[in-house]
């Protein structure tokens, strides 16, 4: 019996890899940061060169670790129709002298003597160099998503409040909201007013003390207090997970939440009588929500006005 289980797992892993199109290794020199940045690009398996099809772009921080995770997660999710096809851009960290510079790049403020505080430069790189390059080189449709874990999650939230127009959706997995004595809480209070257009935010963490130790609970209190209606956000705390193991769940849940149909498409209305004329009331026969597949039938349809 154990051999059969192992064989089944092996077949699952093989099938996931088979669904994914081989990634593209690319790079771009950043004049802002002053170094070459390596990229791992994943195009949708549905894409055919010259087709004219364009896709949303998911930018993955810590790309050398997360590109493969999302390649497999998205391939499985696409197989069963849970998410739509997207382009994925793994933004790899730089390693001068074999030293990972993620601590430098992902922290929004400088604290004494530790080489931190390069977040503003990384953000300028994304805004002024990387996103224009991706839009020019690959079949991007201008809709952008940013994903990060730990310090990467901190950077995701920093980006939301600094350049909210840059991305349409933000996914922060177990973000380091504790950074710099809870800098993010005060920063969010100061900059929340700038989040004007509709944005999607998905935050994950871990239950118990970890939620507090990462500073996530305090940050969520700020969101609950002052987040505008245009910020569509959700938080999930996973039980029985570590800081690393929760990345898998965050990847799947984050993609599902973020790539659900746009708000205007999430509810399909079928009026009684079949025809709706602008300015005239109509009775509602049924509601079909495309995101969940649920239907609600109304015994006596109320009147609506478009």
VMD Tcl script that draws the C-alpha trace (Angstrom):
set ca {
  {0.00 0.00 0.00}
  {2.75 2.59 0.80}
  {4.33 1.90 -2.61}
  {1.02 2.66 -4.34}
  {0.73 5.94 -2.43}
  {4.28 6.96 -3.37}
  {3.63 6.06 -7.01}
  {0.45 8.18 -7.03}
  {2.29 11.16 -5.55}
  {5.04 10.75 -8.15}
  {2.49 10.74 -10.97}
  {0.91 13.91 -9.54}
  {4.27 15.71 -9.43}
  {5.07 14.59 -12.99}
  {1.67 15.75 -14.26}
  {2.10 19.17 -12.65}
  {5.49 19.65 -14.31}
  {4.07 18.49 -17.62}
  {1.38 21.17 -17.50}
  {3.88 23.99 -17.13}
  {5.57 25.62 -20.08}
  {9.37 25.88 -19.65}
  {10.39 29.19 -18.14}
  {12.40 31.89 -19.87}
  {15.60 33.16 -18.28}
  {15.91 36.91 -18.81}
  {17.67 39.87 -17.23}
  {17.59 43.64 -17.12}
  {20.23 46.10 -16.02}
  {18.94 48.50 -13.39}
  {20.43 51.98 -13.49}
  {18.50 52.76 -10.32}
  {20.14 49.99 -8.29}
  {23.30 49.83 -10.39}
  {23.33 46.12 -11.14}
  {21.98 43.39 -13.40}
  {18.76 41.80 -12.15}
  {17.97 38.25 -13.20}
  {14.40 37.27 -14.11}
  {12.50 34.00 -14.48}
  {9.57 34.44 -16.89}
  {6.71 31.97 -17.16}
  {4.29 32.43 -20.04}
  {0.86 30.75 -20.02}
  {0.82 27.34 -21.67}
  {-2.12 28.61 -23.74}
  {-0.08 31.40 -25.29}
  {0.82 31.11 -28.97}
  {3.37 33.60 -30.37}
  {1.73 36.07 -32.74}
  {-1.76 35.35 -31.40}
  {-2.29 38.84 -29.99}
  {-3.47 37.43 -26.66}
  {-2.42 39.44 -23.61}
  {-2.37 38.53 -19.92}
  {-2.13 39.88 -16.41}
  {1.37 39.82 -14.93}
  {2.25 38.43 -11.50}
  {5.55 39.79 -10.14}
  {7.17 37.44 -7.63}
  {9.73 38.76 -5.17}
  {12.47 36.30 -4.11}
  {12.06 34.85 -7.58}
  {14.81 32.25 -7.25}
  {12.66 30.50 -4.62}
  {9.12 31.41 -5.59}
  {9.09 31.10 -9.39}
  {9.04 27.30 -9.26}
  {6.47 27.24 -6.45}
  {4.09 29.41 -8.45}
  {4.80 27.57 -11.69}
  {3.57 24.34 -10.11}
  {0.71 25.95 -8.18}
  {-0.61 27.85 -11.18}
  {-0.25 24.81 -13.48}
  {-2.36 22.66 -11.14}
  {-4.86 25.47 -10.58}
  {-5.19 26.08 -14.31}
  {-5.73 22.36 -14.94}
  {-8.92 22.47 -12.88}
  {-10.04 25.92 -13.97}
  {-9.56 27.66 -10.61}
  {-7.50 30.53 -12.03}
  {-7.02 32.25 -15.36}
  {-3.80 32.21 -17.41}
  {-1.21 34.80 -16.38}
  {2.40 35.75 -17.00}
  {4.67 35.21 -13.99}
  {7.86 37.21 -13.50}
  {10.21 35.92 -10.84}
  {12.40 38.83 -9.71}
  {15.54 37.17 -8.39}
  {17.66 38.70 -5.65}
  {21.17 39.90 -6.40}
  {24.18 38.11 -4.90}
  {27.33 40.25 -5.04}
  {30.19 38.29 -3.44}
  {27.64 35.47 -2.90}
  {25.73 37.62 -0.41}
  {21.94 37.73 -0.83}
  {20.81 41.37 -0.93}
  {17.12 40.77 -0.15}
  {17.54 42.37 3.29}
  {18.85 45.50 1.59}
  {16.20 45.61 -1.13}
  {13.02 44.59 0.64}
  {13.21 46.87 3.69}
  {11.54 50.28 3.28}
  {13.51 52.10 5.98}
  {17.12 52.15 7.08}
  {17.95 50.99 10.58}
  {21.35 51.51 12.11}
  {24.34 49.65 10.69}
  {22.71 46.70 8.91}
  {22.58 47.69 5.24}
  {18.80 47.98 5.16}
  {16.56 50.61 3.59}
  {16.84 49.86 -0.13}
  {13.10 49.45 -0.59}
  {12.57 52.84 -2.29}
  {15.22 51.98 -4.91}
  {13.71 48.55 -5.57}
  {10.30 50.17 -5.96}
  {11.73 52.66 -8.47}
  {13.28 49.73 -10.34}
  {9.89 48.01 -10.57}
  {8.06 51.15 -11.60}
  {10.47 52.81 -14.01}
  {12.46 49.89 -15.42}
  {11.06 46.41 -14.93}
  {7.33 46.89 -15.56}
  {7.91 48.98 -18.73}
  {10.36 46.32 -19.95}
  {7.90 43.47 -19.34}
  {5.06 45.41 -21.01}
  {7.27 46.00 -24.06}
  {8.78 42.51 -24.32}
  {6.01 40.11 -23.32}
  {2.23 39.87 -24.00}
  {1.19 41.87 -20.92}
  {-2.20 43.58 -20.72}
  {-1.24 46.23 -18.14}
  {-2.89 44.55 -15.15}
  {-0.23 43.82 -12.51}
  {-0.07 41.74 -9.32}
  {2.69 41.82 -6.68}
  {3.48 38.87 -4.37}
  {5.98 38.68 -1.54}
  {6.69 36.61 1.56}
  {8.18 37.71 4.90}
  {10.29 40.80 4.15}
  {8.85 40.50 0.65}
  {5.38 40.77 2.18}
  {6.51 43.90 4.01}
  {7.66 45.34 0.69}
  {4.31 44.45 -0.90}
  {2.44 46.46 1.73}
  {4.94 49.31 1.51}
  {4.37 49.40 -2.25}
  {0.59 49.47 -1.82}
  {0.77 52.63 0.26}
  {3.60 54.28 -1.67}
  {2.59 53.61 -5.29}
  {-0.96 52.21 -5.08}
  {-1.55 52.74 -8.80}
  {1.40 50.55 -9.78}
  {-0.32 47.22 -9.12}
  {-3.96 46.19 -9.22}
  {-3.61 43.41 -6.65}
  {-1.26 42.82 -3.71}
  {-0.52 39.53 -1.95}
  {1.49 39.62 1.30}
  {2.38 36.20 2.77}
  {3.30 36.29 6.47}
  {4.59 39.87 6.08}
  {7.21 41.23 8.48}
  {5.00 44.01 9.83}
  {7.24 44.14 12.91}
  {9.94 45.89 10.89}
  {11.40 49.09 12.36}
  {9.19 49.14 15.47}
  {6.01 48.69 13.46}
  {6.84 51.38 10.89}
  {4.12 50.08 8.57}
  {1.24 50.94 10.92}
  {2.05 54.62 11.02}
  {2.91 54.66 7.34}
  {-0.43 53.08 6.45}
  {-2.30 55.68 8.50}
  {-0.44 58.44 6.68}
  {-0.80 57.06 3.16}
  {-4.13 55.21 3.21}
  {-5.84 58.25 1.71}
  {-3.88 57.71 -1.49}
  {-5.52 54.32 -2.14}
  {-8.37 55.65 -4.25}
  {-8.92 53.21 -7.10}
  {-10.23 49.68 -6.48}
  {-7.39 47.48 -5.23}
  {-7.25 43.87 -4.06}
  {-5.19 42.89 -1.00}
  {-4.70 39.36 0.35}
  {-2.74 38.88 3.60}
  {-1.79 35.59 5.22}
  {-0.19 34.67 8.52}
  {-0.12 31.96 11.15}
  {-2.44 31.47 14.11}
  {-1.34 31.95 17.68}
  {1.64 33.99 18.83}
  {3.08 34.17 15.30}
  {0.27 36.50 14.21}
  {1.32 38.90 16.95}
  {5.07 38.39 16.65}
  {4.99 39.27 12.94}
  {2.99 42.42 13.78}
  {0.17 41.34 11.50}
  {-2.58 41.67 14.12}
  {-1.67 45.30 14.82}
  {-1.51 46.15 11.14}
  {-4.92 44.57 10.52}
  {-6.40 46.78 13.22}
  {-5.38 49.79 11.14}
  {-7.00 48.30 8.04}
  {-10.22 47.57 9.90}
  {-10.28 51.12 11.21}
  {-9.45 53.24 8.16}
  {-9.30 51.13 4.97}
  {-11.45 52.75 2.24}
  {-14.24 50.80 0.53}
  {-12.11 50.71 -2.62}
  {-9.60 48.43 -0.87}
  {-11.02 44.92 -1.18}
  {-9.00 42.94 1.34}
  {-8.99 39.61 3.12}
  {-6.73 38.04 5.74}
  {-6.19 34.36 6.50}
  {-4.31 32.85 9.46}
  {-3.20 29.24 8.93}
  {-2.99 26.80 11.85}
  {-0.17 24.26 12.22}
  {2.16 25.94 9.71}
  {5.64 27.41 9.91}
  {6.87 30.68 8.42}
  {8.13 28.68 5.42}
  {5.48 25.98 5.02}
  {2.63 28.48 4.83}
  {4.01 29.80 1.53}
  {2.37 26.97 -0.41}
  {-1.08 27.70 0.97}
  {-0.52 31.44 0.52}
  {0.42 30.89 -3.12}
  {-2.71 28.88 -3.92}
  {-5.17 30.91 -1.86}
  {-3.63 34.20 -2.98}
  {-3.92 33.28 -6.65}
  {-7.50 32.10 -6.21}
  {-8.57 35.24 -4.38}
  {-6.75 37.61 -6.70}
  {-7.61 35.97 -10.02}
  {-11.32 35.57 -9.33}
  {-13.36 37.40 -11.97}
  {-13.34 41.16 -11.64}
  {-16.00 42.62 -9.39}
  {-18.27 43.56 -12.27}
  {-18.14 39.97 -13.56}
  {-18.59 38.14 -10.27}
  {-22.40 38.37 -10.35}
  {-24.45 37.45 -13.40}
  {-28.07 38.58 -13.21}
  {-30.91 36.85 -15.08}
  {-34.03 39.05 -14.92}
  {-37.55 37.63 -15.18}
  {-38.73 38.19 -18.73}
  {-35.23 38.16 -20.19}
  {-34.89 41.83 -21.23}
  {-33.69 44.80 -19.19}
  {-34.14 48.34 -20.44}
  {-32.18 51.21 -18.95}
  {-34.29 53.42 -16.72}
  {-37.05 50.83 -16.30}
  {-37.43 48.58 -13.22}
  {-37.22 44.82 -13.61}
  {-37.84 41.78 -11.41}
  {-34.93 39.54 -10.55}
  {-35.32 35.86 -11.40}
  {-31.97 34.41 -10.33}
  {-28.42 35.32 -9.45}
  {-25.48 33.28 -10.68}
  {-22.10 34.01 -9.13}
  {-19.41 32.96 -11.56}
  {-16.66 33.00 -8.93}
  {-18.23 30.26 -6.80}
  {-20.76 28.60 -9.10}
  {-23.57 29.19 -6.58}
  {-27.12 30.07 -7.56}
  {-29.81 31.81 -5.53}
  {-33.46 31.62 -6.61}
  {-35.83 34.33 -5.46}
  {-39.44 33.30 -4.81}
  {-40.70 36.83 -5.36}
  {-38.29 38.88 -7.40}
  {-37.76 42.41 -6.11}
  {-37.57 45.30 -8.53}
  {-34.25 46.82 -9.61}
  {-33.36 49.89 -11.65}
  {-30.25 50.17 -13.86}
}
mol new
graphics top color blue
foreach p $ca { graphics top sphere $p radius 0.5 }
foreach p [lrange $ca 0 end-1] q [lrange $ca 1 end] { graphics top cylinder $p $q radius 0.2 }
display resetview
